[in-house]
Amino acid sequence: VVVAFVFFSFSKLNSTQFAEQSLSKTAMDSLTVLEKEHTLSSAIESSDTSYIKYFLNATDNSICGNITLYDISNTVKAYASKSNCSSSEFPKYANRVFIGNNKKPYYARMGVWFNEK
């Protein structure tokens, strides 16, 4: 019964829906990795987003993205985007709260979309 339900659920997803879910998962996984490696807090402290840019540029050519870091009052503290990507009207977003090295809360927002080039 469970297998039939899972198969039925996945059969309802078309390839576009599956691709969009994949983009959202990619964004969340990316933010998790960058937080665990302390890259997000380092970018806040130093105002240097070079490693975040390196990370974004290392992703597959079919995916574009950007990451914005905010403090608790919603002020942008840092921004980085992948090179050679045009913007998208409908990116998929993921958000992640993290604690900086200064023990203050921040959040990261990553937008991802498929590269049209």
N, CA, C and O of each residue as an XYZ file, in Angstrom:
468
protein
N       0.827     -1.192      0.000
C       0.000      0.000      0.000
C       0.872      1.256      0.000
O       0.609      2.197     -0.749
N       1.921      1.268      0.850
C       2.802      2.434      0.914
C       3.516      2.640     -0.407
O       3.628      3.768     -0.886
N       4.005      1.549     -1.007
C       4.706      1.655     -2.285
C       3.775      2.219     -3.350
O       4.182      3.061     -4.150
N       2.545      1.765     -3.362
C       1.577      2.277     -4.333
C       1.329      3.764     -4.128
O       1.222      4.516     -5.097
N       1.238      4.189     -2.880
C       1.022      5.608     -2.588
C       2.208      6.450     -3.052
O       2.023      7.502     -3.663
N       3.421      5.990     -2.765
C       4.622      6.728     -3.179
C       4.672      6.813     -4.697
O       4.937      7.881     -5.250
N       4.422      5.709     -5.368
C       4.431      5.714     -6.828
C       3.371      6.663     -7.373
O       3.635      7.422     -8.305
N       2.182      6.623     -6.800
C       1.102      7.501     -7.222
C       1.481      8.970     -7.004
O       1.221      9.816     -7.859
N       2.095      9.266     -5.856
C       2.496     10.650     -5.554
C       3.521     11.154     -6.553
O       3.402     12.271     -7.057
N       4.531     10.335     -6.844
C       5.555     10.755     -7.787
C       5.018     10.835     -9.212
O       5.494     11.646    -10.007
N       4.050     10.016     -9.537
C       3.501     10.061    -10.891
C       2.722     11.354    -11.127
O       2.523     11.754    -12.274
N       2.285     12.004    -10.066
C       1.556     13.271    -10.183
C       2.494     14.443    -10.459
O       2.054     15.502    -10.904
N       3.784     14.253    -10.195
C       4.755     15.318    -10.436
C       5.186     15.283    -11.899
O       5.582     14.235    -12.409
N       5.110     16.417    -12.562
C       5.655     16.445    -13.909
C       7.131     16.819    -13.812
O       7.624     17.127    -12.727
N       7.823     16.792    -14.924
C       9.268     17.035    -14.882
C       9.589     18.448    -14.411
O      10.618     18.656    -13.768
N       8.739     19.418    -14.712
C       8.977     20.794    -14.256
C       8.866     20.888    -12.748
O       9.703     21.520    -12.103
N       7.846     20.269    -12.179
C       7.686     20.292    -10.723
C       8.857     19.605    -10.049
O       9.365     20.089     -9.038
N       9.295     18.467    -10.607
C      10.424     17.749    -10.032
C      11.687     18.606    -10.096
O      12.458     18.646     -9.137
N      11.901     19.289    -11.218
C      13.075     20.152    -11.372
C      13.037     21.302    -10.373
O      14.068     21.657     -9.801
N      11.866     21.888    -10.157
C      11.745     22.988     -9.203
C      12.000     22.515     -7.780
O      12.630     23.227     -6.997
N      11.523     21.327     -7.434
C      11.803     20.781     -6.109
C      13.289     20.507     -5.957
O      13.859     20.701     -4.883
N      13.910     20.058     -7.032
C      15.345     19.794     -7.012
C      16.127     21.091     -6.776
O      17.115     21.094     -6.042
N      15.688     22.188     -7.395
C      16.342     23.482     -7.187
C      16.232     23.922     -5.725
O      17.212     24.385     -5.141
N      15.062     23.780     -5.146
C      14.871     24.167     -3.742
C      15.770     23.350     -2.826
O      16.358     23.885     -1.886
N      15.875     22.067     -3.098
C      16.731     21.199     -2.288
C      18.203     21.585     -2.466
O      18.971     21.580     -1.504
N      18.584     21.915     -3.685
C      19.959     22.356     -3.945
C      20.285     23.606     -3.139
O      21.365     23.713     -2.560
N      19.354     24.543     -3.104
C      19.575     25.782     -2.351
C      19.717     25.497     -0.860
O      20.631     26.014     -0.218
N      18.833     24.688     -0.304
C      18.898     24.392      1.127
C      20.177     23.626      1.466
O      20.837     23.927      2.461
N      20.522     22.650      0.651
C      21.753     21.891      0.889
C      22.987     22.792      0.812
O      23.916     22.652      1.608
N      22.991     23.711     -0.145
C      24.129     24.628     -0.291
C      24.287     25.506      0.946
O      25.397     25.676      1.451
N      23.181     26.063      1.432
C      23.253     26.901      2.634
C      23.698     26.096      3.844
O      24.436     26.607      4.687
N      23.264     24.849      3.942
C      23.683     23.992      5.051
C      25.191     23.766      5.017
O      25.865     23.886      6.040
N      25.714     23.442      3.848
C      27.161     23.216      3.709
C      27.935     24.478      4.064
O      28.914     24.419      4.808
N      27.503     25.617      3.536
C      28.218     26.871      3.799
C      28.153     27.265      5.272
O      29.097     27.857      5.795
N      27.056     26.946      5.942
C      26.988     27.235      7.376
C      27.919     26.323      8.146
O      28.681     26.788      8.993
N      27.868     25.022      7.862
C      28.683     24.049      8.606
C      30.172     24.295      8.411
O      30.974     23.992      9.295
N      30.543     24.840      7.262
C      31.953     25.166      7.007
C      32.334     26.537      7.563
O      33.470     26.978      7.393
N      31.396     27.213      8.225
C      31.589     28.547      8.818
C      31.852     29.627      7.765
O      32.371     30.698      8.081
N      31.495     29.341      6.533
C      31.694     30.301      5.450
C      30.753     31.489      5.588
O      31.143     32.625      5.322
N      29.522     31.234      6.001
C      28.553     32.325      6.139
C      28.986     33.289      7.239
O      28.980     34.504      7.037
N      29.365     32.751      8.414
C      29.781     33.649      9.505
C      31.079     34.381      9.170
O      31.254     35.535      9.561
N      31.982     33.729      8.457
C      33.227     34.403      8.059
C      32.943     35.553      7.102
O      33.584     36.602      7.177
N      31.988     35.357      6.204
C      31.637     36.427      5.263
C      31.034     37.618      5.998
O      31.274     38.764      5.619
N      30.253     37.359      7.049
C      29.681     38.442      7.854
C      30.792     39.210      8.558
O      30.809     40.441      8.544
N      31.706     38.491      9.165
C      32.794     39.127      9.934
C      33.733     39.949      9.061
O      34.114     41.063      9.419
N      34.101     39.387      7.913
C      35.144     40.016      7.100
C      34.607     40.844      5.936
O      35.366     41.564      5.287
N      33.315     40.748      5.667
C      32.707     41.380      4.482
C      33.361     40.885      3.199
O      33.375     41.590      2.189
N      33.898     39.682      3.242
C      34.556     39.070      2.090
C      33.714     37.889      1.624
O      33.584     36.893      2.335
N      33.152     38.001      0.446
C      32.296     36.936     -0.079
C      33.005     36.087     -1.140
O      32.353     35.368     -1.897
N      34.329     36.170     -1.194
C      35.053     35.467     -2.263
C      34.843     33.953     -2.207
O      34.710     33.321     -3.254
N      34.809     33.354     -1.010
C      34.603     31.909     -0.963
C      33.166     31.546     -1.363
O      32.947     30.517     -2.002
N      32.198     32.373     -0.996
C      30.817     32.116     -1.418
C      30.733     32.201     -2.947
O      30.072     31.374     -3.575
N      31.392     33.187     -3.542
C      31.406     33.305     -5.004
C      32.080     32.092     -5.638
O      31.620     31.573     -6.656
N      33.169     31.649     -5.027
C      33.865     30.452     -5.515
C      32.927     29.247     -5.474
O      32.859     28.472     -6.428
N      32.209     29.096     -4.366
C      31.251     28.000     -4.208
C      30.171     28.065     -5.288
O      29.870     27.057     -5.927
N      29.593     29.241     -5.491
C      28.547     29.399     -6.502
C      29.070     29.104     -7.907
O      28.399     28.442     -8.698
N      30.260     29.593     -8.208
C      30.833     29.386     -9.544
C      31.226     27.934     -9.786
O      31.378     27.524    -10.937
N      31.391     27.152     -8.726
C      31.753     25.743     -8.860
C      30.537     24.849     -9.114
O      30.690     23.665     -9.417
N      29.329     25.412     -8.992
C      28.135     24.609     -9.254
C      27.997     24.340    -10.744
O      28.643     24.988    -11.568
N      27.157     23.389    -11.075
C      26.929     22.998    -12.459
C      26.531     24.206    -13.309
O      25.836     25.104    -12.834
N      26.971     24.223    -14.556
C      26.682     25.353    -15.451
C      25.197     25.548    -15.715
O      24.782     26.630    -16.130
N      24.395     24.522    -15.482
C      22.957     24.644    -15.753
C      22.217     25.370    -14.633
O      21.038     25.694    -14.774
N      22.908     25.625    -13.516
C      22.263     26.254    -12.358
C      22.904     27.609    -12.069
O      24.128     27.739    -12.057
N      22.069     28.605    -11.838
C      22.524     29.931    -11.423
C      22.035     30.190    -10.003
O      21.091     29.555     -9.533
N      22.686     31.125     -9.332
C      22.236     31.424     -7.983
C      22.906     32.633     -7.383
O      23.890     33.160     -7.901
N      22.330     33.059     -6.258
C      22.917     34.137     -5.469
C      22.606     33.886     -3.996
O      21.663     33.174     -3.648
N      23.413     34.481     -3.163
C      23.238     34.347     -1.713
C      23.325     35.731     -1.101
O      24.254     36.491     -1.375
N      22.346     36.047     -0.270
C      22.319     37.303      0.463
C      22.305     36.977      1.945
O      21.550     36.115      2.395
N      23.150     37.676      2.704
C      23.213     37.501      4.154
C      22.634     38.734      4.826
O      22.976     39.864      4.477
N      21.752     38.508      5.796
C      21.046     39.575      6.492
C      21.279     39.487      7.991
O      21.487     38.403      8.537
N      21.241     40.651      8.658
C      21.217     40.621     10.118
C      19.765     40.534     10.574
O      18.852     40.490      9.750
N      19.558     40.510     11.864
C      18.229     40.286     12.425
C      17.253     41.430     12.087
O      16.038     41.230     12.107
N      17.777     42.616     11.780
C      16.900     43.735     11.425
C      16.686     43.826      9.907
O      16.207     44.839      9.398
N      17.050     42.749      9.193
C      16.821     42.634      7.757
C      17.726     43.541      6.925
O      17.388     43.884      5.792
N      18.860     43.925      7.476
C      19.851     44.723      6.755
C      20.796     43.789      6.012
O      21.318     42.841      6.599
N      21.017     44.045      4.739
C      21.931     43.215      3.956
C      23.353     43.421      4.472
O      23.841     44.548      4.551
N      24.005     42.317      4.821
C      25.383     42.366      5.308
C      26.383     41.908      4.249
O      27.543     42.323      4.262
N      25.926     41.045      3.327
C      26.813     40.548      2.271
C      25.955     39.977      1.140
O      24.827     39.532      1.349
N      26.529     40.005     -0.065
C      25.822     39.479     -1.233
C      26.848     38.893     -2.195
O      27.927     39.453     -2.391
N      26.492     37.753     -2.792
C      27.351     37.134     -3.806
C      26.459     36.455     -4.839
O      25.396     35.930     -4.508
N      26.903     36.472     -6.092
C      26.141     35.797     -7.141
C      27.089     35.054     -8.068
O      28.273     35.374     -8.163
N      26.547     34.066     -8.739
C      27.328     33.278     -9.685
C      27.614     34.120    -10.921
O      26.753     34.866    -11.386
N      28.809     33.998    -11.441
C      29.211     34.736    -12.645
C      28.536     34.161    -13.883
O      28.163     32.988    -13.916
N      28.386     35.004    -14.898
C      27.862     34.607    -16.209
C      26.455     34.027    -16.164
O      26.131     33.091    -16.894
N      25.636     34.590    -15.306
C      24.240     34.167    -15.215
C      23.340     35.382    -15.356
O      23.593     36.435    -14.771
N      22.300     35.219    -16.132
C      21.304     36.284    -16.196
C      20.324     36.078    -15.042
O      20.213     34.976    -14.505
N      19.626     37.124    -14.669
C      18.680     37.015    -13.565
C      17.445     36.245    -14.011
O      17.225     36.028    -15.202
N      16.651     35.840    -13.038
C      15.442     35.086    -13.326
C      14.243     35.774    -12.691
O      14.351     36.368    -11.618
N      13.116     35.689    -13.351
C      11.890     36.243    -12.773
C      11.325     35.348    -11.677
O      10.609     35.818    -10.793
N      11.647     34.059    -11.735
C      11.035     33.105    -10.816
C      12.065     32.176    -10.169
O      12.011     30.963    -10.369
N      12.996     32.728     -9.403
C      13.941     31.830     -8.730
C      13.250     31.059     -7.608
O      12.196     31.467     -7.121
N      13.839     29.971     -7.214
C      13.414     29.222     -6.033
C      14.310     29.672     -4.892
O      15.517     29.830     -5.073
N      13.726     29.879     -3.718
C      14.482     30.395     -2.574
C      14.540     29.393     -1.433
O      13.629     28.591     -1.224
N      15.634     29.468     -0.710
C      15.784     28.751      0.548
C      16.365     29.735      1.547
O      17.188     30.577      1.187
N      15.945     29.633      2.794
C      16.441     30.502      3.868
C      17.035     29.643      4.970
O      16.579     28.525      5.210
N      18.038     30.161      5.628
C      18.658     29.452      6.740
C      19.118     30.455      7.788
O      19.823     31.415      7.478
N      18.715     30.222      9.018
C      19.173     31.048     10.138
C      20.468     30.438     10.657
O      20.603     29.217     10.737
N      21.418     31.297     11.008
C      22.668     30.802     11.581
C      23.171     31.796     12.612
O      22.786     32.965     12.604
N      24.017     31.331     13.481
C      24.609     32.170     14.522
C      26.029     32.519     14.087
O      26.840     31.639     13.799
N      26.311     33.808     14.044
C      27.640     34.262     13.660
C      28.651     33.994     14.755
O      28.291     33.636     15.876
N      29.905     34.168     14.425
C      30.963     33.979     15.422
C      30.837     34.970     16.577
O      31.390     34.744     17.653
N      30.112     36.067     16.357
C      29.889     37.063     17.407
C      28.663     36.725     18.260
O      28.223     37.534     19.077
N      28.110     35.507     18.058
C      26.953     34.978     18.813
C      25.638     35.682     18.490
O      24.666     35.536     19.232
N      25.592     36.440     17.401
C      24.358     37.102     16.978
C      23.707     36.289     15.861
O      24.402     35.647     15.073
N      22.359     36.315     15.793
C      21.685     35.574     14.724
C      21.693     36.351     13.404
O      21.602     37.579     13.376
N      21.804     35.601     12.331
C      21.747     36.131     10.975
C      20.926     35.154     10.155
O      20.618     34.053     10.612
N      20.576     35.555      8.952
C      20.005     34.555      8.069
C      20.522     34.738      6.661
O      20.856     35.837      6.220
N      20.573     33.616      5.981
C      21.033     33.572      4.597
C      19.851     33.225      3.708
O      19.000     32.412      4.068
N      19.814     33.847      2.554
C      18.780     33.538      1.568
C      19.470     33.245      0.250
O      20.248     34.053     -0.256
N      19.172     32.079     -0.295
C      19.757     31.696     -1.581
C      18.650     31.563     -2.602
O      17.650     30.881     -2.382
N      18.851     32.227     -3.716
C      17.963     32.080     -4.868
C      18.660     31.242     -5.919
O      19.841     31.454     -6.195
N      17.947     30.290     -6.511
C      18.518     29.452     -7.565
C      17.533     29.355     -8.724
O      16.319     29.427     -8.536
N      18.078     29.192     -9.917
C      17.271     29.036    -11.113
C      18.114     28.362    -12.189
O      19.337     28.280    -12.076
N      17.448     27.886    -13.226
C      18.159     27.249    -14.316
C      18.739     28.310    -15.246
O      18.084     29.302    -15.566
N      19.964     28.085    -15.669
C      20.656     28.993    -16.570
C      20.042     28.870    -17.961
O      19.936     27.773    -18.509
N      19.651     29.978    -18.511
C      19.007     29.984    -19.826
C      20.020     30.039    -20.975
O      19.644     29.923    -22.141
N      21.293     30.215    -20.649
C      22.324     30.335    -21.706
C      22.680     28.995    -22.274
O      23.523     28.907    -23.167
